[in-house]
Amino acid sequence: MKQYIVDITDEALEEMLYLTTQNVKKEWTQRYRNWDLVLSQLVILYGDRINQYL
C-alpha cells in the first residue's frame, strides 16, 4: 500500500476549518424532534438548576 504525503497550505487548512464550522453550526441550530418533551422532563428532574439556562 502506498502512502502519500499531502502538503496542505495554511490557506487550504483555514478554508477546511471554516467549511466544517459552517456545517456544524447548521446542525446545532436545527430543532430536535420532541425537544419540548425533553425540556419539560429536564425541568422536572433538575428544577431550578436548569431554569437559569433557559
N, C-alpha and C positions, 0 to 999 in steps of 0.2 A: 504494500500500500504506500503510495507516495504521500509525502507531507509537503504542504505548501506553506510558505511564509508570506503572510499578507502584510504589506506596509500601509497602514491606514494613516492618512493625513489628519492633522488636528481639525481641519475644516470638515472632513467627512465624518469624523467621530462626533463633532458637535452637532452635525445635521442628524445623525442617527439618534443621538440622545434627545434632540428636540422632537423628532417624529415619534419616538417611543413615549415621551412625556405626553404628547398630544393624544395618543391612543389611550393611555392610562387615564388621562383626565376625562375623556369621553365616557369611559366605563364608570368612573366614580360619580359622574353627575347624573347617571340614569337612575330612575326609581326602581327599587326592587319590588317584586311581586309580594303581596301580603305584608308590606312593611308596616302598615298601620297595626296589624295584629301583633307583629314582633315588638313594636314600640310599646304598645299597651301592656304586653307581658313584662317587658323590661321595667316599666314604671311600677307595676305591681311588685315585682321581685326586689327592685332596688330603691324604690320610692324617691326620697329627696336627693339621693346621691346622683341620680341620672337627670333630674329636673334642671340642674344647673347647666347642662349641656344642650338642652332643647331650646 
